[in-house]
Amino acid sequence: MIIKKKVNNTKVKDLNFNNPYTFPTYSNTTQDNSLILALIAGIRNAGKSTVALNIIELEKKHLLEGDAKVYFISPTKDAKVEYFIEKYPDNFEYIDELSKTNMQAVLDKIKNRVEEWKAKYDVLKLLKQYLTNPKKLTFEEMEMLEEMNYFQDDEELEDFRYAYPCLSTIIIDDSIGVPMICEARSLDGKWFQRFVLKHRHFPYYCNVMICTQHIKSCAKYFRTNCNWTILFPFRDHSVLKSVFDEYSILFDNNLDNFLKFMEEIRIKNDHSFCSIYYDKIQYVRLGFNEELDFTANTKKIQEEEINKN
């Protein structure tokens, strides 16, 4: 029993700093509007890159259309990747090696796109202010609008999306030996970590997915900060136990629940996977759309133990 004693009347205040942007909900996958930081892990040929490509295809309205862009980084360019290159030439870019130089080039492109969007967004906010209450504008702001002819010559004005900046997605595949994602204390690892910890903020607004055969080889900060972990069966159960420690609450704090679920997936042998999501919403699913509740199973096991005794 916990004894509670009130010591003062201090309360935590809701500062209510609203996010200026309303990001889209990924209704076909996570059902959340949080930007994705995902680890997709499993043995060779399990279907890791296929799942990553499925995610962007399922959410193509937000990730593969308009000003959205996907950067697929991998030394392997198979038929699946070729398909996306051909189908989405303006929204899908393939990079053949994970290196600091290549990653910096990708991040520069992402930042430039976001900064261009933000510059236009800020000026359009001034235009809106001019149309509603021009007296609030400064002389410099009025002069800027006048120089731009109040956007009367801008054909893209009607199509401009005010709700959120342009989204980017980085998928890293077959690159687990690279120090950038394996060695957090290396110079490249520290550099990449700084980006990952800012991936959902200005100037990136970027989803990040890493596909790997060796989950423990991926830097711990990434494993513990990701909001989406997708698991295919592993031969080594110690790997699974390390994942369970991060998400035990979703399995009703019962390791057997998790291991039996993963064993069922292994027996199915049909590229099924365990999807663990922990952000504004939390769940465990088989694949994208079959959600699981382990509380009833735990109660059943406890009842069986009591009956035995």
C-alpha positions in Angstrom: 0.0 0.0 0.0 1.3 3.5 -0.9 0.7 6.2 1.7 0.2 9.7 0.2 0.7 12.9 2.1 -0.1 16.3 0.6 2.7 18.9 1.3 1.6 21.9 -0.7 -0.9 23.1 -3.3 1.5 23.5 -6.2 0.3 22.2 -9.5 1.9 21.6 -12.9 0.6 24.3 -15.3 -0.2 23.5 -18.9 1.9 26.1 -20.7 -0.2 25.4 -23.9 2.4 26.2 -26.5 0.6 25.0 -29.5 2.5 23.5 -32.4 2.3 26.0 -35.3 1.8 23.2 -37.8 -0.8 20.4 -38.1 1.0 17.4 -39.5 -0.9 14.8 -41.4 -2.0 11.5 -39.7 -0.5 8.4 -41.3 -3.9 6.7 -41.3 -2.8 3.6 -43.2 0.1 2.7 -40.9 0.6 4.3 -37.5 -2.7 6.1 -37.1 -0.6 8.9 -35.6 0.6 12.3 -36.9 4.0 12.0 -35.2 7.0 11.9 -37.5 8.5 8.4 -37.7 11.8 7.2 -36.2 11.7 3.5 -37.0 13.9 0.5 -36.5 13.1 -2.4 -38.9 15.0 -5.5 -37.8 15.1 -9.1 -38.9 17.2 -11.9 -40.5 18.3 -11.8 -44.1 15.5 -11.8 -46.7 12.9 -11.4 -43.9 11.3 -8.5 -45.8 12.7 -5.4 -44.1 13.2 -3.1 -47.1 9.9 -4.3 -48.5 8.1 -3.2 -45.3 9.9 0.2 -45.4 8.8 0.7 -49.0 5.3 -0.5 -48.2 5.1 2.3 -45.5 5.9 5.1 -48.0 3.6 3.5 -50.6 0.7 3.2 -48.1 1.3 6.9 -47.1 2.1 8.1 -50.6 -0.4 11.0 -50.3 1.9 12.5 -47.7 5.3 11.0 -48.5 5.5 10.5 -52.3 3.4 13.3 -53.7 3.6 17.1 -54.0 6.7 18.5 -52.3 7.4 15.4 -50.3 10.6 13.5 -50.9 12.0 10.1 -50.0 15.8 9.4 -49.9 16.6 5.7 -50.1 20.2 5.1 -49.0 21.6 1.6 -49.7 24.4 -0.1 -51.6 21.7 -2.4 -53.0 19.4 -1.3 -55.8 17.1 -4.1 -56.5 13.9 -4.3 -58.6 11.8 -2.9 -55.8 13.9 0.2 -55.6 14.0 0.5 -59.4 10.2 0.5 -59.3 10.0 3.5 -57.0 12.6 5.4 -59.0 10.6 5.0 -62.1 7.1 5.5 -60.6 8.0 8.5 -58.5 10.9 10.3 -60.3 10.2 13.6 -58.6 9.7 12.3 -55.1 12.1 9.3 -54.7 15.9 9.6 -54.8 18.3 6.7 -54.5 21.8 7.1 -52.9 24.2 4.2 -53.3 26.3 4.6 -50.2 25.8 5.8 -46.6 28.6 8.2 -45.9 28.9 11.6 -44.1 29.4 13.3 -47.5 26.2 11.7 -49.0 24.2 12.2 -45.8 25.2 15.9 -45.6 24.1 16.4 -49.2 20.7 14.9 -48.3 20.3 17.0 -45.2 21.3 20.1 -47.2 18.5 19.4 -49.7 16.0 18.8 -46.9 16.9 22.0 -45.2 16.8 24.1 -48.4 13.3 22.7 -49.2 12.0 23.5 -45.7 13.6 27.0 -45.6 12.1 27.8 -49.0 8.7 26.7 -47.8 9.1 28.7 -44.5 10.2 31.9 -46.3 7.1 31.7 -48.5 4.9 30.8 -45.5 6.1 33.8 -43.6 5.4 36.3 -46.4 2.0 34.8 -47.0 1.2 35.3 -43.4 2.0 39.0 -43.9 -0.3 39.0 -46.9 -3.1 37.5 -44.8 -2.5 40.2 -42.2 -2.6 42.9 -44.9 -6.0 41.6 -46.1 -7.5 41.5 -42.6 -5.8 44.3 -40.7 -3.1 46.2 -42.7 -2.5 48.7 -39.9 -0.7 46.1 -37.9 2.0 45.8 -40.6 5.3 47.8 -40.4 6.5 50.0 -43.2 9.1 47.4 -44.1 6.5 44.6 -44.3 4.3 46.7 -46.5 7.2 47.5 -48.7 8.1 43.8 -49.1 4.5 42.9 -50.1 4.5 45.8 -52.6 7.8 44.6 -54.1 6.2 41.1 -54.6 3.1 42.7 -56.1 1.1 41.2 -53.3 1.6 37.8 -54.9 -0.8 38.6 -57.8 1.6 37.0 -60.2 2.2 33.8 -58.2 0.3 31.0 -59.9 1.1 28.6 -57.1 -0.5 30.7 -54.4 -3.8 28.8 -54.5 -2.0 25.4 -54.1 0.3 26.4 -51.3 -0.1 24.2 -48.3 -0.2 26.2 -45.1 -0.7 23.4 -42.6 2.8 22.0 -42.4 6.3 22.2 -44.0 7.4 19.8 -46.8 8.0 16.3 -45.4 11.1 14.2 -46.0 11.8 10.5 -45.4 15.2 8.9 -45.1 15.4 5.1 -45.4 18.8 3.5 -44.6 19.2 -0.1 -45.7 22.1 -2.6 -45.8 24.4 -0.1 -44.0 24.7 -1.5 -40.5 28.5 -1.7 -40.6 28.9 2.1 -41.1 30.2 3.9 -37.9 27.6 6.6 -38.4 24.8 4.4 -37.2 26.7 1.7 -35.3 29.3 3.7 -33.3 27.6 6.5 -31.4 30.9 7.7 -29.9 32.7 8.1 -33.3 32.8 11.5 -34.9 30.4 10.4 -37.6 28.2 8.7 -35.0 27.9 11.9 -32.9 27.2 14.0 -36.0 24.4 11.6 -37.1 23.0 11.5 -33.5 22.6 15.3 -33.5 20.5 15.0 -36.6 18.4 12.1 -35.3 17.6 13.9 -32.1 16.3 16.9 -34.2 14.7 14.9 -37.0 11.1 16.0 -36.2 12.0 19.7 -35.7 13.1 22.7 -37.9 14.8 22.6 -40.4 14.2 18.9 -41.1 10.7 17.6 -40.4 12.0 14.2 -41.5 11.0 10.6 -41.0 13.9 8.2 -40.5 13.9 4.4 -40.9 16.8 2.1 -40.5 16.6 -1.5 -41.7 19.1 -3.9 -40.1 19.8 -7.6 -39.6 21.6 -6.9 -36.3 19.5 -4.9 -34.0 22.2 -4.7 -31.2 24.6 -3.2 -33.7 22.4 -0.1 -34.2 23.5 2.6 -31.7 21.5 2.4 -28.4 20.3 6.0 -28.6 18.5 5.2 -31.8 16.9 2.0 -30.4 15.7 3.8 -27.3 14.4 6.9 -29.0 12.6 5.3 -31.9 8.8 5.4 -31.7 8.3 2.5 -34.1 10.0 -0.9 -33.9 9.2 -3.5 -36.5 10.5 -7.0 -35.7 10.8 -10.1 -37.9 11.8 -13.4 -36.2 15.4 -13.7 -34.9 17.3 -16.9 -34.2 18.8 -15.5 -31.1 16.2 -15.0 -28.3 18.6 -12.7 -26.3 18.0 -10.1 -29.1 14.3 -10.3 -28.5 14.7 -10.1 -24.7 16.6 -6.8 -25.1 13.7 -5.4 -27.1 11.2 -6.6 -24.6 12.9 -4.6 -21.8 12.1 -1.4 -23.8 8.4 -2.2 -24.3 7.5 -4.7 -21.6 4.4 -2.6 -20.5 2.8 -3.3 -23.9 3.1 -7.1 -23.3 1.6 -6.8 -19.8 5.1 -7.1 -18.4 5.2 -10.7 -19.3 8.2 -11.9 -21.4 6.3 -15.1 -22.3 3.7 -13.1 -24.0 6.3 -11.5 -26.3 8.3 -14.6 -27.0 5.2 -16.7 -27.8 4.0 -14.0 -30.2 7.3 -13.9 -32.0 7.3 -17.7 -32.2 3.9 -17.7 -33.8 5.2 -15.2 -36.4 8.2 -17.5 -37.0 6.0 -20.6 -37.5 3.8 -18.6 -39.9 6.8 -18.1 -42.1 5.0 -15.7 -44.4 6.9 -12.4 -43.9 4.6 -11.4 -41.0 6.1 -9.0 -38.5 5.6 -7.6 -35.0 4.8 -3.9 -35.1 5.5 -2.0 -31.8 4.5 1.6 -31.7 5.0 3.9 -28.7 4.3 7.6 -29.1 1.1 9.6 -28.5 -0.6 6.3 -28.9 0.8 2.8 -28.1 0.1 -0.6 -29.4 1.4 -4.0 -30.6 0.2 -5.3 -33.9 0.7 -8.3 -36.2 1.6 -6.5 -39.4 -0.1 -3.2 -40.0 -3.6 -3.8 -39.0 -4.1 -6.6 -36.4 -3.9 -5.2 -32.9 -3.1 -7.4 -29.9 -4.1 -7.2 -26.2 -2.0 -9.4 -23.9 -3.8 -8.7 -20.6 -6.3 -11.5 -21.0 -3.5 -14.0 -21.8 -1.6 -13.0 -18.7 -4.7 -13.5 -16.5 -5.2 -16.9 -18.1 -1.6 -18.0 -17.3 -2.0 -16.7 -13.7 -5.2 -18.7 -13.2 -3.6 -21.9 -14.6 -0.7 -21.4 -12.1 -3.1 -21.0 -9.2 -5.0 -24.2 -10.2 -1.8 -26.2 -10.4 -1.0 -25.2 -6.9 
